[in-house]
Amino acid sequence: MSDDVIALGQPTVGEAELAAIAEVFASGWLAGAGPTCRRFEERFAAATGTRHALTTANCGSALHLALLTLGVQPGDEVVVADYTFPATGHAVMWAGAKPVFADVRPDIWTVDPAAVEAAITPRTVGVVAVDAFGQPADYDELRAVADRHGLFLVEDAACAAGATYKGRPAGSLADVATFSFHGRKGITAGEGGAYVTDRDDLAAHARKLHTYGVEGALTRAELSDLPIPAFTELGYNYRLSDVAAAIMLAQLDRLPDLLAAKRRTAARYGELLKDHELIVTPHEAPDREHPWQSYVVTLDPSIDRGAVALGLRRRGVQCTFGTYASHAQPLYGQTTPCPVSADLFARHLAIPMHANLTDAQVETVVATLVDVVASAATGR
């Protein structure tokens, strides 16, 4: 990427990650689910306020494991937050069930608990909430809905490492939570994910399923005899490599500084854009801490978002849309409208957000965005 292009997202990596990788190389255990994965899992469980963490190949595989371990069967329905990358809905389909999408709040873009309740049918077995761009959903209200109807609750915390809800860390807010370590996430190994829970039974089952349905090699190596595992249940290869886990250990050390840097950037964006009538800045609920995985503005309906995106890119500012109104994707065949999500899908624009942005770059992004939006408003 050219030095004069301001990146939409950018990992913060360097000597600490390289040293961690070198340590794994020296150990001779590079494969998945090894001792470095175990070290990271212990630390990540502590960071998320949970008893158990399991590293996975990505967040989608963690979501699939969540649904399988919670007992989802073909023919079941699972209510899913509509405004999300389709991996959330895909995971429900991977489990053989039907995702039923529920609309979201217009202010913080997380699933509306009233819409969740309205979507419940006799076939509903659970709810998957999504922490939109990292900001946690309304988990107290969602838990009340789930308990009232005898449903499980999953937190799709793909973007939410370091976030909090009423003082509790993201990951500790549902029966199971899942995280992503993709390259645009707050902490990253390029790819990867995690499954976290307080329940011993779910954690044990997930660990078995993520290694083809048997105990992993590390567990077997710790035994005094030569166990030959029997395959009694269909499992998957959802393991994270120890190389990636080493990177994640270094990234976890960086997390407080990364969060602080992005909070400063979000505050600066808010200051510079607060009086612009055609651009609405994102809202942080007062009882939660937003990790700012992305910074997403809402453009006035009169503005041609495509023209704005083209103008920004031509001037060296990367951008993209927010995320998907899942119910509108042809794969799912849902006919129930989610008007709030559909409106956000049409008007959201993500602008550069990462911990490496300088003050000068933030000011350039804002000046360019304001100028391009003004041009789009006048049709120049």
C-alpha positions as CSV (number, residue, x, y, z in Angstrom):
1,M,0.0,0.0,0.0
2,S,1.3,3.5,-0.9
3,D,2.5,5.5,2.1
4,D,0.1,8.3,1.2
5,V,-3.0,6.0,1.4
6,I,-4.7,6.1,4.8
7,A,-5.7,2.5,5.5
8,L,-9.1,1.5,6.6
9,G,-7.7,-1.0,9.0
10,Q,-4.1,-2.0,10.0
11,P,-2.7,-4.4,12.5
12,T,-0.2,-3.3,15.1
13,V,2.5,-5.9,15.0
14,G,6.3,-5.9,15.4
15,E,9.2,-7.3,17.4
16,A,7.1,-8.7,20.2
17,E,5.1,-10.9,17.7
18,L,8.3,-12.0,15.9
19,A,9.9,-13.0,19.2
20,A,6.9,-15.0,20.1
21,I,6.9,-16.8,16.8
22,A,10.6,-17.6,17.2
23,E,9.9,-19.1,20.6
24,V,7.3,-21.5,19.0
25,F,9.7,-22.4,16.2
26,A,12.3,-23.3,18.8
27,S,9.9,-25.4,20.7
28,G,9.3,-27.7,17.8
29,W,5.4,-27.6,18.3
30,L,3.9,-25.6,15.5
31,A,0.7,-27.6,15.0
32,G,-2.7,-26.7,16.3
33,A,-4.0,-27.1,19.9
34,G,-0.5,-27.3,21.4
35,P,1.1,-25.8,24.5
36,T,1.1,-22.2,23.2
37,C,-2.6,-22.4,22.4
38,R,-3.2,-23.6,25.9
39,R,-1.2,-20.7,27.3
40,F,-3.2,-18.2,25.3
41,E,-6.5,-19.9,26.2
42,E,-5.7,-19.5,29.9
43,R,-5.0,-15.9,29.5
44,F,-7.9,-15.2,27.2
45,A,-10.3,-16.8,29.6
46,A,-9.1,-14.5,32.3
47,A,-9.4,-11.5,30.0
48,T,-13.0,-12.3,29.1
49,G,-14.0,-13.2,32.7
50,T,-14.8,-16.8,31.8
51,R,-13.8,-20.2,33.1
52,H,-12.9,-21.7,29.7
53,A,-11.5,-20.5,26.3
54,L,-10.8,-22.6,23.3
55,T,-8.8,-21.3,20.3
56,T,-10.4,-22.0,16.9
57,A,-9.5,-21.5,13.2
58,N,-11.8,-18.4,13.0
59,C,-14.9,-17.0,14.5
60,G,-17.2,-18.8,12.1
61,S,-15.9,-22.2,13.4
62,A,-16.4,-21.0,17.0
63,L,-20.0,-20.0,16.2
64,H,-20.6,-23.4,14.6
65,L,-19.2,-25.1,17.7
66,A,-21.3,-22.9,20.0
67,L,-24.5,-24.0,18.2
68,L,-23.5,-27.7,18.1
69,T,-22.6,-27.8,21.8
70,L,-25.8,-26.0,22.7
71,G,-27.7,-28.8,21.0
72,V,-29.0,-27.2,17.8
73,Q,-30.6,-29.7,15.5
74,P,-31.9,-29.7,11.9
75,G,-35.4,-28.2,11.9
76,D,-34.6,-25.8,14.8
77,E,-34.8,-22.0,14.5
78,V,-32.3,-19.6,16.0
79,V,-33.1,-15.9,16.2
80,V,-30.1,-13.9,14.9
81,A,-29.3,-10.2,14.9
82,D,-29.9,-9.0,11.4
83,Y,-27.1,-6.4,11.1
84,T,-24.1,-8.6,10.9
85,F,-21.6,-10.2,8.6
86,P,-23.4,-13.4,7.3
87,A,-21.0,-15.7,9.1
88,T,-23.5,-15.5,11.9
89,G,-26.4,-16.7,9.9
90,H,-24.2,-19.2,8.0
91,A,-23.2,-20.9,11.3
92,V,-26.9,-21.6,12.1
93,M,-27.3,-23.2,8.6
94,W,-24.1,-25.2,9.1
95,A,-25.8,-26.7,12.2
96,G,-28.8,-27.6,10.0
97,A,-31.1,-25.0,11.5
98,K,-32.9,-21.9,10.2
99,P,-31.7,-18.4,11.0
100,V,-34.6,-16.0,11.7
101,F,-33.3,-12.5,11.6
102,A,-34.4,-9.8,14.1
103,D,-34.1,-6.1,13.6
104,V,-31.7,-3.8,15.5
105,R,-31.7,-0.7,17.5
106,P,-31.3,2.5,15.4
107,D,-28.8,4.1,17.8
108,I,-26.2,1.4,18.6
109,W,-27.2,-1.1,15.9
110,T,-27.4,-4.2,18.2
111,V,-30.4,-6.5,18.1
112,D,-33.6,-5.1,19.6
113,P,-34.8,-7.4,22.4
114,A,-38.4,-6.6,21.5
115,A,-37.7,-7.8,17.9
116,V,-36.1,-11.0,19.3
117,E,-39.2,-11.8,21.3
118,A,-41.5,-11.1,18.4
119,A,-39.5,-13.6,16.2
120,I,-39.8,-16.5,18.6
121,T,-41.8,-19.5,17.5
122,P,-42.4,-23.0,18.9
123,R,-39.3,-24.1,16.9
124,T,-37.0,-21.5,18.3
125,V,-34.2,-22.9,20.5
126,G,-31.9,-20.0,21.0
127,V,-30.7,-16.4,20.2
128,V,-27.4,-15.1,18.7
129,A,-26.8,-11.5,19.6
130,V,-24.0,-9.6,17.8
131,D,-21.8,-6.9,19.3
132,A,-22.1,-4.5,16.4
133,F,-18.6,-3.3,15.5
134,G,-17.6,-4.3,19.0
135,Q,-20.2,-2.5,21.1
136,P,-22.1,-5.1,23.2
137,A,-25.8,-5.7,22.8
138,D,-28.5,-5.4,25.6
139,Y,-27.6,-8.6,27.4
140,D,-29.7,-8.1,30.5
141,E,-32.8,-7.7,28.4
142,L,-31.8,-10.5,26.1
143,R,-31.1,-12.8,29.0
144,A,-34.6,-12.1,30.3
145,V,-36.2,-12.9,27.0
146,A,-34.1,-16.1,26.6
147,D,-34.9,-17.3,30.1
148,R,-38.6,-16.5,29.7
149,H,-38.8,-18.8,26.7
150,G,-36.3,-21.4,27.7
151,L,-33.7,-20.5,25.1
152,F,-29.9,-20.4,25.0
153,L,-28.1,-17.1,24.4
154,V,-24.9,-16.7,22.3
155,E,-22.7,-13.6,22.1
156,D,-21.2,-13.1,18.7
157,A,-18.3,-11.0,20.0
158,A,-16.3,-11.2,16.8
159,C,-15.3,-7.5,17.0
160,A,-15.6,-7.0,20.8
161,A,-12.2,-7.9,22.4
162,G,-11.7,-5.5,25.3
163,A,-15.3,-4.2,25.3
164,T,-17.4,-4.1,28.4
165,Y,-21.2,-4.1,29.3
166,K,-22.1,-2.6,32.7
167,G,-18.6,-3.3,33.9
168,R,-18.5,-6.9,32.6
169,P,-16.2,-8.0,29.9
170,A,-17.4,-9.0,26.4
171,G,-17.3,-12.8,26.4
172,S,-18.9,-13.2,29.8
173,L,-22.4,-12.0,28.8
174,A,-24.0,-15.2,27.4
175,D,-23.9,-19.0,27.6
176,V,-21.2,-19.0,25.0
177,A,-19.3,-16.2,23.3
178,T,-17.2,-16.2,20.2
179,F,-14.4,-14.0,19.0
180,S,-12.5,-13.3,15.8
181,F,-8.8,-12.6,15.3
182,H,-9.1,-11.7,11.7
183,G,-6.7,-9.0,10.4
184,R,-9.1,-6.1,10.8
185,K,-10.1,-7.0,14.4
186,G,-8.8,-5.3,17.5
187,I,-6.2,-8.0,18.2
188,T,-5.2,-10.3,15.4
189,A,-3.1,-13.2,14.2
190,G,-4.3,-12.6,10.6
191,E,-7.0,-15.3,11.2
192,G,-8.2,-17.2,14.2
193,G,-11.0,-17.2,16.7
194,A,-12.0,-18.3,20.2
195,Y,-15.0,-20.0,21.9
196,V,-15.4,-19.0,25.6
197,T,-17.9,-20.2,28.2
198,D,-18.3,-20.7,32.0
199,R,-19.8,-24.2,31.5
200,D,-17.5,-27.2,31.9
201,D,-19.7,-29.5,29.8
202,L,-19.9,-27.1,26.8
203,A,-16.1,-26.4,26.9
204,A,-15.3,-30.1,27.0
205,H,-17.6,-30.9,24.2
206,A,-16.3,-28.0,22.1
207,R,-12.7,-29.1,22.6
208,K,-13.6,-32.6,21.4
209,L,-15.5,-31.5,18.4
210,H,-12.8,-29.0,17.2
211,T,-10.3,-31.9,16.9
212,Y,-12.2,-34.3,14.7
213,G,-14.2,-35.6,17.7
214,V,-11.4,-37.0,19.8
215,E,-9.0,-35.7,22.5
216,G,-6.2,-33.6,21.1
217,A,-2.6,-34.8,20.8
218,L,-1.4,-32.6,23.7
219,T,-3.9,-34.2,26.1
220,R,-2.9,-37.7,25.0
221,A,0.8,-36.8,25.3
222,E,0.3,-36.0,29.0
223,L,-1.0,-39.5,29.8
224,S,1.3,-42.3,31.0
225,D,0.2,-45.0,28.6
226,L,-0.5,-45.0,24.8
227,P,-4.2,-44.1,24.4
228,I,-5.8,-44.9,21.1
229,P,-8.7,-42.6,20.7
230,A,-12.0,-43.9,19.4
231,F,-14.1,-41.7,17.0
232,T,-17.6,-41.8,18.5
233,E,-18.9,-38.4,17.2
234,L,-18.4,-36.4,14.0
235,G,-15.9,-33.6,14.6
236,Y,-14.0,-31.0,12.6
237,N,-10.5,-29.6,12.2
238,Y,-11.2,-26.2,13.8
239,R,-7.8,-25.8,15.6
240,L,-5.7,-22.7,15.7
241,S,-1.9,-23.3,15.1
242,D,0.5,-22.6,17.9
243,V,2.2,-20.1,15.6
244,A,-0.9,-18.0,15.5
245,A,-1.5,-18.5,19.3
246,A,2.0,-17.1,19.9
247,I,1.1,-14.0,18.0
248,M,-2.1,-13.7,20.0
249,L,-0.2,-13.8,23.3
250,A,1.8,-10.8,22.2
251,Q,-1.4,-9.1,20.9
252,L,-3.1,-9.7,24.2
253,D,-0.3,-7.8,25.9
254,R,-0.9,-4.9,23.5
255,L,-4.7,-4.8,24.0
256,P,-4.9,-2.0,26.6
257,D,-2.7,0.3,24.5
258,L,-4.6,-0.5,21.3
259,L,-7.9,0.2,23.0
260,A,-6.7,3.5,24.4
261,A,-5.4,4.6,21.0
262,K,-8.6,3.8,19.2
263,R,-10.7,5.5,21.9
264,R,-8.6,8.7,21.3
265,T,-9.2,8.4,17.6
266,A,-12.9,7.9,18.0
267,A,-13.2,10.9,20.4
268,R,-11.3,13.0,17.8
269,Y,-13.5,11.9,15.0
270,G,-16.5,12.8,17.1
271,E,-15.2,16.3,17.9
272,L,-14.4,17.1,14.3
273,L,-17.7,15.7,12.8
274,K,-20.2,16.7,15.5
275,D,-21.6,19.7,13.7
276,H,-21.9,18.2,10.3
277,E,-25.6,17.9,9.4
278,L,-25.1,15.3,6.7
279,I,-22.9,12.9,8.7
280,V,-24.0,11.2,11.9
281,T,-21.3,9.9,14.2
282,P,-21.7,6.5,16.0
283,H,-23.2,6.5,19.5
284,E,-21.5,4.8,22.5
285,A,-24.1,3.7,25.1
286,P,-23.1,5.2,28.5
287,D,-23.1,1.8,30.3
288,R,-20.6,0.1,27.9
289,E,-17.1,0.6,26.7
290,H,-16.8,0.5,22.9
291,P,-13.6,-1.1,21.5
292,W,-14.0,0.7,18.2
293,Q,-13.1,-2.1,15.9
294,S,-14.5,0.1,13.2
295,Y,-15.6,3.7,13.0
296,V,-18.9,3.8,11.0
297,V,-20.7,7.0,10.1
298,T,-24.3,7.3,8.9
299,L,-24.8,9.5,5.8
300,D,-27.9,11.5,5.2
301,P,-30.3,9.7,2.9
302,S,-29.8,12.4,0.2
303,I,-26.2,11.5,-0.2
304,D,-24.9,9.1,-2.8
305,R,-22.8,6.8,-0.7
306,G,-21.1,5.2,-3.7
307,A,-20.0,8.6,-5.0
308,V,-18.6,9.4,-1.5
309,A,-16.7,6.2,-1.4
310,L,-15.3,6.7,-4.8
311,G,-14.3,10.3,-3.9
312,L,-12.5,9.2,-0.7
313,R,-10.6,6.4,-2.4
314,R,-9.5,8.7,-5.3
315,R,-8.0,10.9,-2.6
316,G,-6.2,8.2,-0.7
317,V,-8.7,7.5,2.1
318,Q,-9.8,3.9,2.3
319,C,-13.4,3.1,3.2
320,T,-16.2,0.5,2.9
321,F,-19.8,-0.1,3.8
322,G,-20.7,-1.0,7.4
323,T,-22.0,-4.6,7.4
324,Y,-24.9,-6.6,6.0
325,A,-28.6,-6.5,6.4
326,S,-28.6,-10.3,6.5
327,H,-32.3,-10.8,5.9
328,A,-31.8,-9.2,2.4
329,Q,-29.3,-11.8,1.3
330,P,-30.8,-14.2,-1.2
331,L,-29.3,-17.3,0.5
332,Y,-31.6,-17.0,3.6
333,G,-34.9,-16.5,1.8
334,Q,-36.3,-14.4,4.7
335,T,-39.4,-12.4,3.9
336,T,-39.9,-10.6,7.3
337,P,-38.5,-7.1,6.9
338,C,-35.9,-5.5,9.2
339,P,-36.3,-1.8,8.2
340,V,-33.8,-0.4,10.6
341,S,-31.1,-2.8,9.5
342,A,-31.9,-2.2,5.9
343,D,-31.6,1.5,6.3
344,L,-28.2,1.1,8.1
345,F,-27.0,-1.2,5.3
346,A,-27.8,1.5,2.8
347,R,-26.3,4.5,4.6
348,H,-23.4,3.3,6.7
349,L,-19.8,4.1,5.7
350,A,-16.7,2.8,7.6
351,I,-13.8,5.2,7.6
352,P,-10.2,4.5,8.7
353,M,-9.9,3.1,12.3
354,H,-6.9,1.4,13.8
355,A,-4.4,2.1,16.6
356,N,-1.7,3.4,14.2
357,L,-3.6,6.4,12.9
358,T,-1.9,9.8,13.6
359,D,-3.6,13.0,14.5
360,A,-2.7,14.4,11.1
361,Q,-4.2,11.4,9.4
362,V,-7.4,11.7,11.3
363,E,-7.7,15.3,10.4
364,T,-7.0,14.5,6.8
365,V,-9.7,11.8,6.8
366,V,-12.3,14.2,8.2
367,A,-11.4,17.1,5.9
368,T,-11.6,14.8,2.9
369,L,-14.9,13.2,4.0
370,V,-16.5,16.6,4.7
371,D,-15.4,17.9,1.3
372,V,-16.5,14.8,-0.6
373,V,-19.9,14.7,1.1
374,A,-20.4,18.4,0.3
375,S,-19.6,17.7,-3.3
376,A,-22.0,14.8,-3.3
377,A,-24.7,17.0,-1.7
378,T,-24.4,19.7,-4.5
379,G,-24.0,17.2,-7.3
380,R,-20.6,18.6,-8.4
